[in-house]
Each structure stands twice: as structure tokens, then as C-alpha cells.
């Protein structure tokens, strides 16, 4: 009986409206929905990018450019999704950029790359894959092969954007 009372207390304390309106959470629907939500959040936000530092910034003549190496992403539920290399051109010199692409279905291939000066944009929508933060070289400068923040994401990893 104490467990039932505790469940009701927690339901009131957190202002939950339980499915049966009595403070009890039936195991059939509630637990299935809870597991689905947690699983979606973990698989969407937690992944490892190989190589961890796929970005190279370079002086491309009149403008800067960033090359993105081919990468493989490993999620908890899908172990190997490949993405092709590509480049982003027409960038400003001596500027810090965060790069990501969107692939909510996690199909791989050659998705569109998005680039921003505000790395928090990466976290605004699920399905975004964080590629890293890198500062382009000064005009006439050499290639930058070490990112400011490396690729990857989720669940407190060091690689989350810190710009």
C-alpha cells in the first residue's frame, strides 16, 4: 500500500495528470510511451562520429573554405551510417563556424551541410548531426586541420558545441 501512496504523492508533487486520474500509472500504456520517448531522445542525440575531427579550413584564394571528410556515424541503435565528403566555400577569413547536417532518418549519403556562427542552433532541432566548430584561417594563412570543437553529440559528451 505504501508504494501506491508514494506514487500518488509523486503525481501530485510534479503536477502530473495520470492516465487514470487517480495518481496511478498503469503499466500497459504509460511505460510503453515513456520507453519510446526516452529511446527516441537517446538515439537522436547520442552518437559518435568517425573520424572525430572531419573538418579542415583553408584559404581558397579570395575566400575561405571548409572541407568535410567522409564520416561514419554510430548511434546506439544503428552502428554504421556513412556520409560522403563535401566542401563549403565562400566563407569569411578568421571566423569561427559550427557545421552540421540534418538527417532525421539517418540514411547517410550526401545531405545538405548547414553552417552557422551560432553553435547553439545545432541543438535546436532533433536529427541534426554536429560536425564540429572550426575557425577559418586568416587571408593568406595555411590550412587549419584541428577543430575548435570536434564532432559528435549527446548526453554530456565533451564534443557538444561550446561557442
N, C-alpha and C positions, 0 to 999 in steps of 0.2 A: 504494500500500500504506500510506503514511503516514496518509492520511485515514481508512482503516479502523481503524488502531491508535488514532488520536485519538478516533474515535467510541467505541471500546471503553473508553478511558481516561475519557472524559466519563461514559459509562454507569456505570462503577464509582464515579467520584468523587461523583456525585449520587445514588447508590444506586437507580438506575433498574433496573427489571426489563424488559428489552426484550422485544418480542413474540416474537422467535426465540431468546431466552435466550443469545445469543452476543454481545450488546453492539451488534448492528447493528439499525437501524430500517428495515424495509422501507418503501419509499416509498408503496406502494399504500394500506394501511390507516392507518398511523401519521400520515402527512401530512394525509390527509383528516380524521382525528379532531382533530388539532392545529388545523387551519384552522377547523373547526367550533367548537371551544372558544373560540378567540381571537375569532372573528366574533361569537359569542353574547355574550361579555363586553364587547366594544366597542360593539355595538349596544344592549345592555341598559343600560349605564352611561353612555354618551356621548350627550348630547342638548342641544338649545338650546331655551329657552322664549321665546316672543314674546307679549306684552311680557315683558321680563326681570324686571320688578318688578310682579307682578299683585296684590299684597296691599295692602289698606287696613284699618287697625284703627280702631275708632271706639267712642265711648261710646254704648251703646244703651239709655240710661236707667239701670236698676238694675244692669245687667251690661255687659261689653264684648263686642264682636263683631268678626269679621274677614270682610271681603268679598274674594272671589277673582274677579278679572276673567276674562272669556273668554280662553283662551290657545290658541296653536298650538304644537305640539311638532314639532321637526325632528330626526330620527335620521339616522345615516349611510345607512341603507337604506330609510327611509320619510321622505319630505320634508315631509309636511303632514298632521298629525292634530289635529283641533280638539276642544276641551273647552269646555263651557258654564260660564258664571259661576254662582257659588253663594255662600252665606254660612254662617259658623259662629257660633252665638250661645251665650250663657250662659257666657262666659269671665270670668276674674278680671281686674281692673284692674291696670295696671303690671306685667304679666307677659310674659316672653319665650316665644313659642311657635314651633315649627317645624311647617310644614304639608306634607303630601304626599298623593298618592293612588296607588292601585295599579291598574295597567292592564297586566298582563303581555302581553296580546295586542295592545296598542297600538291599540285600536279607537276611542278618543275618546268623545265624548258627555258623560255626566254621572256619572262614577264617585264612589264614596264618598270623602270627604275625611277624612284622619286628622290628628289634632293631638296634639302631644306637647311636653313641656318638655325632653325629651332628644333633641336633634337627631341623635345617633348612631343612633337607631332607624331613621332614613331609610336608612342604608346596610346594614342587617342582611339585607335580602331583595331579590333582584333583582326588577325590574318596578315598583319604587317610583319615583314621579316627584316630585322635590323642588320645592316651590313657593316656598320661602323661609322666613326667620325674621323675625318682627316682634314688637315689644313693644307691647302694648295700652296705650292712654292711661290716665292717672290718672282717677279718678272726677270727672266734670265737665270733663275735658280735651277738647281738639279732636282731630280725626281725625289719624292717623299714616299718611302716604302714602309714606314711604320705609322700606323694609325694612332690617333689620339685616344680612341676607344675602339676595341676590337669587336667583331661581330658576335652574335648570339643573343639569347634572350631568356628572360623569365625567371621567376621565383627567386629573386635576390642574387642572381649571378653578378659577378663583377662587371660583366660586359654591358649592362644596361647603360643607356646614354646619360652622360653627366656633363652637359654643355650649358 
